[in-house]
């Protein structure tokens, strides 16, 4: 079979499976097991054959030819169409699940098609969230194979991709579903075992804490494990390896961006104006989720005083003391690691939050920060948790690049980024004498970093936004870039030229 015929045949097979899956929106199947398995097998087979036609007959190495001439990967008609389809799917998932067939009285359509798989894994009928989780995991596994095939010349990319595939399939999908089936008497207590606050913004919400505390030994384990992730495991791993340990090796958002979003990584803007907007935007989201969490914990302590070792007043005092200690530590030991606007921004935000909390503590208000806690949850859940992370974060892959959410909205990326910039041994070293200024590194940096500017001067790349994906190194034809974990000394090699993010 010739290359062209293999490519066409694989497309026909894959599209047949996709149409079979989408046909569930308008038909009721008497044998959903057969139709679901047939559609997924056809999609997988067609995709794998297509990947073989793309990379099977080529030598290993850089394969980003003509990405700026394809309608799908260069904001052409196909790219806009795909963006509209993805955006519409996310809107339906979050706000109009009945379009997909979900109903509390009994689902139909596409949601019902996944009932056999749902009964098998968790013993319950499928919901729109099970449908979403299944398709999300399927996409990461499928496009993970494509990514490995494409970057098979780079060992780091192979291992990293296998890692995100493993964590998504096991920790985010299979284990929570199986635990639900094995413990049907317990309330919902786990969704994604690798998620932690602040990405998992509802971790300290009243309903989630109540379910964890009422979940027996298993619920208590997840509570302690989640707190350990936030305050112990994450800071230690970030110190040794940078934020890449999570953003590029574990996180499900990053997994989808790296696999299914790989054809769009070059669309991320490298403009200084965009970087400035990115820095303020992502840290504003982090402040928002911090305030939301304070409000929800206050609400929990007010409603369940017997289930905690501290009162709500003690909690507020603890938060104020914690913020003061963090601010004092940063400004004393790491004051030279901030630009002027970053220092003023952090100081202003810290003073405002401390002042509001202090006023509230002595005024005896019923609602923290003058609003009921559920209002903060609603605002954050709608604006950030749904509209930003889902609708814009994934729906805009073909328009703004694959890491829109990670660059502009993810509070986890903001928190880990500050730790990476100030307290991590990770850096990307450069050999400026070997750089030929081809621009591959900057073009394919999904985080919008102008890597070439660093490489041309032989300056170490230490950026809070860098997720350590290593693609800049993988596409470099001269081996100029190297990901390293070394001592903190001489890690930042500044030169007197504006290069962007210092926080």
C-alpha angles and dihedrals in degrees: 000000000000123000093253095048092047090052093049093044093050091050091051092050093048095045090049090056092046093050090048089053094046092047087074087077089072106025137059114225122210090201107039093166091064096045094045095048092043094051095047093046092050092048092048094045094047092047094048092049089049092051088050090053090051101046109007097087097039132088116254115264140075112355108176097114118153096357089141091055100050115096091222099051101035102054092268127148094284091049093053091046092052090048091053092048093049092046091050091049092053092047089053093047095051104034112008107037090152087074087065091046102261118149131157089224092054131319128236138178120029095352092052090051088067094051094100092054092045093051090048095052106032106008094241136098117270123268129196087263093055088049090050094046092049095050091042092054092043090054093050093049093046098044090039087068089051092050092050091049092049095048098034090129090067119070093195092058093049094051093042092051093047087052096055090044090052096047094046095048097040110028101027101036119014104036097050091047093048092046089054090053093046093048106038092154093063126083121244108293109155135039107159116007094201095052119097138174129318094026088043089052095174094058092104096034117126096248092048096046090047092052091047093050091047093045097087121226092335093053091047090050092054091048093052092041091051092050091047090052091054101044106023118014099042098048092047095049091044091052092054102034109014124236090309090086087073109018096048104022107035116011118103092212090055091044092059091044092051097045113028091022097050095100089060102045092104091062094074110113119242096193118132090228090056091048091053091050090047093054095051094040098052094045091047088057090050090053090047094053090045091055091045091052093050090052094048094047089049088052092050093049090049093051098038109032092155094057096061137063092223138051124238090253091053089049093055091048089050092051092050092049091046092052092047092051093047093048093046092048094049095046094046103044102022103031091120091055093068131075116230094259091049092051093049092043095052093044093049094048092046094049092047094050093044091048093050093047092047093050090048092049093057097036097060096225117174094221124055113240089003095287133089110259093239089063091061090047092051094048094046095041093051101037102035109012095048115012097038106033095038115021097035099021096059104012090061096051092110092047109037103016136265100289102052092127094042093050102043111017117020111109090194090058090049094051095044089043093059090048091048094049095048109022110025135099092212122110140145110239122208136207102211094185091067097046114114094184093240090148097222091128095054094040094055098038101115091196094063096247118151093227093172091064089061095042094052090059097037092242123155113249109234109163130153090218095055111107094191094238089150095216090126088061093043094055096043109109094202104045092244097145128063130178110225142175109205140140122308092244116102090359095131112054103182122191123195096259128099109255101161131241118054095168 
